[in-house]
Amino acid sequence: MSNQRSTIDRRRRGNHSKNFMEKVFVPQTMDTIERIEKIQNVVGVLFFQNDNLEMSSVPESLAQVLAVKLPPLYHMVTSAVKEIDVLDDVVALRIVSRNLEIMVVMDCQFVTCAVQKTNSGTHRRRKKRTGV
């Protein structure tokens, strides 16, 4: 893990101390967060509760943008799926851009997001087929 990337304990949002987060998240969850952050391309993780950003380990500028943009997006996707089939639920949402990949996992209490860098060669445009 690089020196530039802060650990989850140093990048708290709001007035949440380490003790508060340990009360909210069981030790296994904190271990999972730390394990995810050790993956090479992972930029960080975000946790939302009631559409409020509770914890973030991504850079502050990216966290601010995602905190504003993601909640309306996952509500819109959930609403669209419910319009198609009222008995269906969205479990996960994957957003892939040229530079970032954002995986959003929705639960009844929390929304968890993992942000990672994409490999630029992975998402190349396919050449259009011509001819028959």
N, C-alpha and C positions, 0 to 999 in steps of 0.2 A: 504494500500500500504506500502510495507516495506521501511525502511530507505535506504537500499542498492540500490534500484532501483531509478534512477534519473528521474525527470520529463522531459518532452520533451523540456522544455525551457532551461534546463541545459546541454543538450546533443546535441548541434548543430554541424553540420559538416561544415568544411570550415570556411569562414568568414561571415556566415549568422547570423545576429543578430535577436533578437526577433521581432524588427520592420520590418525587411525584410520578415520574415516568415509570419507575420501578413498581409503584403501586398500581398503575394503570396496566402495564404490560408485565406478564409473568416472565420469569427468567428465561424460559425456553424461547419466548418471542424476542427478547433482547439478544439472545444468542443467535437466533435466525437472522435478525437485522445485521448484526456484526458479520455473520458469514456471507450474507448477500453483498455487503459493502466491500468485502475482500476480493470479489470477482473483478478481474482486470478492467473491463469496460464499464463497470457500474459507476455512475456519477453520484448517485445517492438514492435515498428513499424518502417518501413523504407519507404522513398519516393524517387523514382528515376524520373528524368526528362532527356530525351535524353541519357539514359543509365548512367547517373552520379548520384551518391548518393547525394541527396539534404538535406535530414534530416533523422536522425536516433535516436532512443531512446533505442536501444539494446546495450549491452556491446561492447566496441570498437573492441575487438578481433573478435567477431562474425560479427560485421558490416563490417569489412575489408574483411572477407572471403565471406560474402554474396554479397558485392558490386562487387567482382570479378566474382563470380560463377553464380549469378542469371541472369544478362542480357543475356549472351549467351544461357542460358537454356530456358528462355521464348521466345527468338527469334527462337530457334530451334523448340520448340513446336508450335509456331505460323506458322512457315514455313511448318511443317509437316501437320498441319491441312489444310493449304491453298493448299497443294499438293493433299490432299484427296478431298476437296471441295473448289473451289476458292471463293464461295459466303459465306463461313462460317468464323467466327472469334472466337478466343479464348477469353472468358470473364474472366475466373479464372483458376488458377492452384493450386492444393493442393499437397504438398509434406509432407509425413508422415514418420518419422523415429522412432526409439525406444525412443528417448529422446525429439525430437522437431517435431512440426508441423508448416509448413510455408504455409500461404495462400497468393497467389499472385493474385492481381486484376489488370487487364490491361485496361487502358483508352487511348485515342488518345494522351493525353498530359502527363499523369503521370502513373507510375506503383507504386502501393501501396502494401506493404508486411506487414503482421502481423505474428509475431513469438510467439509461445506459447509452453509451456512444455506439453508433452503428459503424460497421466496416464499410468504407466507401465503395468497395468493389462488390459488396453483396447485393445492393439495390440498384443495379444498373437497369436502364431501360432496355426492353427487348426490341430487337429490330423488327420492323414490320415485314411480314411476308408479302412478296409480290408474285404475281403469276398465278398458276392454277391452284 
